[in-house]
Amino acid sequence: MPNGGGKGFGGRTSTDSMLGALTDLVDAVGCSPATAETAFAVTPDLDRQRRKGVPEVIMADGKRPGDARGAARVFLDQTGRALLSRVESSLVEPLRADFPDCRVEEYSASRMLAIKRPDFNTPTTGGQVGVITAGSSDLPAAQEAAVMASEM
């Protein structure tokens, strides 16, 4: 629908009003993305940890930087933690700047970040996991596995 082209979503007429209505809808279902655009670019599974025992990971590779940052904000706001994989080095500092009060744990070999609010406590199960590699070329996958095991 062209901007201002008649009655639209929820009786609102402008594109800005439509985006506002969509943001209201997203907020009503339990997510608080930075923008309505992020809401449709990323579908956060905020309940995955409870359902599966494994936290959701935001795969930053292939996402626009703003979408990855918006997804991180949703997870921090709702769960206290955001786990990101395949994070380009150019995205690390903007994420640190977005969340200055949070702990940002950077794992350079696997290109992962764990961002945690100060009050977030990583769950502990008492389980033990060993990660074995066949050589140094396996280090990125091994580190990702170790990070995920430590976050479960």
Phi, psi and omega in degrees: 000127178298153179302122178079012185272057177097183181290135181235215183304124176064023181078003179273155187249330185264160177301318178300320178294322178295317178297323176297318179295320178294321176297318177300319179296315179297317178299322183293334180265010169100021177231147183232065181291158181298325180217162176296328179299316179297324182302327183264344178275334184227133177247094184287137174257083187289344184255006185300317181305315181291316184288319189249344184081004181232127180289152175292142177241133177272113177276106186286331180301126179091349177265149172295144182308319180295327179289318178296318179294319178296319178296319178300319180297318179301312181295318178297316180296320188267328186238344182090356183212144173230126175251126181237138177243160179052050182273122176293147182301330180291346181265344185297308183295318175301323177293319177299318181292325179295329187231064186295336181269358183262156171280129177243113179258119184252131178241094192293324182297318181267354182059040178253152172230139169242118180248126186226136172296154181303330182270003181278132175245123179295132180298145176239138181243345184085356180287160178233142180226136173252138178243121182241137179241162177266359180164178185293337179291344178272357185304315179302314180292322180294318180294320177299317179297317180294320179296313181297319179297321180288338181269355180267000000 
